[in-house]
Amino acid sequence: MKKIQHCTLALLALVFLGGCATTQPNVTRYAWVTGLKPEKIERYEYLHSHPWPSVSKMIRDCHIQNYSIYEREINGKTYLFSYLEYTGTNFAADMKIMAADPETQRWWKETDPCQQPLPDAEAKGKIWSDAKEVFHQP
């Protein structure tokens, strides 16, 4: 009987420990910066405090997690800092899928006019400027 109890306890420990173990998928971190037009701050904040479920689903479907946008005023100008983690295998392809989605396009028609691209992004016809990662503490 004791042998069965020990085996049962060992099995339960393995199941418990195995259930607690997580494998972290390959994650690529991305960050961007853009400006926020002063007259559009309220609108932008409102939109992001009420995200459309279809847009949130598309973000998840395109392998994006831990997506955050921060706002910061510097020298009287408001800037946005965006950060996300990508867990898929083809970022460019997933971004094309997202860009082709009609609901996402509709969302961008609401949010894009609120943003003021930095000169480097504007020169490329973009809204967000790439940010370079200089440190990461896993």
C-alpha positions in Angstrom: 0.0 0.0 0.0 2.8 2.4 0.9 4.4 1.8 -2.5 1.2 2.8 -4.3 0.9 5.9 -2.1 4.5 6.9 -3.0 3.9 6.3 -6.7 0.7 8.3 -6.5 2.4 11.2 -4.7 5.3 11.1 -7.2 2.8 11.1 -10.1 0.8 14.0 -8.6 4.0 15.9 -8.1 5.0 15.4 -11.8 1.6 16.4 -13.0 1.6 19.5 -10.8 5.1 20.5 -11.7 4.5 19.8 -15.4 1.3 21.8 -15.3 3.2 24.7 -13.7 6.0 24.7 -16.3 5.5 27.0 -19.2 7.5 27.2 -22.3 8.0 30.7 -23.5 7.5 31.0 -27.2 10.0 32.9 -29.3 9.1 36.5 -28.7 10.3 39.5 -30.7 9.7 42.8 -29.1 8.8 45.9 -31.1 8.5 49.6 -30.0 7.6 52.8 -31.8 7.2 56.5 -31.1 4.9 59.1 -32.7 3.4 62.4 -31.8 -0.2 63.1 -30.7 -1.9 66.2 -31.9 -3.0 68.4 -28.9 -6.5 68.8 -30.2 -6.9 65.1 -30.7 -5.6 63.8 -27.3 -9.1 63.4 -25.8 -10.4 61.5 -28.8 -7.3 59.2 -28.9 -7.6 58.4 -25.2 -11.4 57.8 -25.6 -10.8 55.4 -28.5 -8.2 53.4 -26.6 -10.3 53.3 -23.4 -13.0 51.7 -25.6 -11.2 49.4 -28.0 -13.3 47.6 -30.6 -13.5 43.9 -29.9 -12.9 43.0 -33.6 -9.7 45.0 -33.6 -8.5 43.5 -30.3 -9.2 40.0 -31.8 -7.3 40.8 -34.9 -4.3 41.9 -32.8 -4.4 38.6 -31.0 -4.9 36.6 -34.2 -1.8 38.2 -35.6 0.3 36.8 -32.8 0.6 40.1 -30.8 0.6 40.0 -27.0 1.4 42.6 -24.3 0.5 45.4 -26.6 0.7 48.8 -24.8 0.6 52.4 -25.8 2.0 55.1 -23.4 1.5 58.8 -23.5 4.1 61.4 -22.4 4.4 65.1 -22.7 7.9 66.5 -23.4 8.6 70.2 -23.8 4.9 70.9 -24.4 4.4 68.3 -27.0 2.6 65.0 -26.5 4.2 61.7 -27.7 3.0 58.1 -27.8 5.3 55.1 -27.1 4.0 51.8 -28.3 5.3 48.4 -27.3 4.3 44.8 -28.3 5.5 41.3 -28.2 5.2 39.2 -31.4 5.0 35.4 -31.1 4.4 34.5 -34.7 6.9 33.4 -37.4 6.3 36.1 -40.1 5.7 39.6 -38.8 5.4 41.2 -42.2 2.8 38.6 -43.4 0.8 39.0 -40.2 0.9 42.8 -40.5 -0.4 42.5 -44.1 -3.3 40.4 -42.8 -4.0 43.0 -40.2 -3.8 45.9 -42.7 -6.3 44.1 -45.0 -8.9 43.7 -42.3 -11.8 46.1 -42.9 -12.5 46.7 -39.2 -8.8 47.5 -38.6 -8.8 49.9 -41.5 -11.9 51.6 -40.0 -10.1 51.8 -36.7 -7.1 53.4 -38.2 -9.3 56.0 -39.9 -10.3 57.0 -36.4 -6.8 56.9 -34.8 -4.4 58.0 -37.6 -5.7 61.6 -37.8 -5.0 61.9 -34.1 -1.3 61.2 -34.5 1.5 63.5 -35.6 4.4 61.5 -37.2 8.0 62.3 -36.4 9.9 63.6 -39.4 11.7 60.3 -40.2 8.3 58.4 -40.3 6.6 61.1 -42.2 9.3 61.0 -44.9 8.5 57.3 -45.3 4.8 57.8 -45.4 4.4 56.2 -42.0 3.0 57.3 -38.7 5.2 55.5 -36.2 9.0 55.8 -35.9 10.9 52.6 -35.0 12.5 52.5 -31.6 15.7 50.5 -31.1 15.9 48.2 -28.1 19.0 49.0 -26.0 18.2 46.9 -22.9 15.9 44.0 -22.0 15.7 42.3 -18.6 13.9 38.9 -19.1 
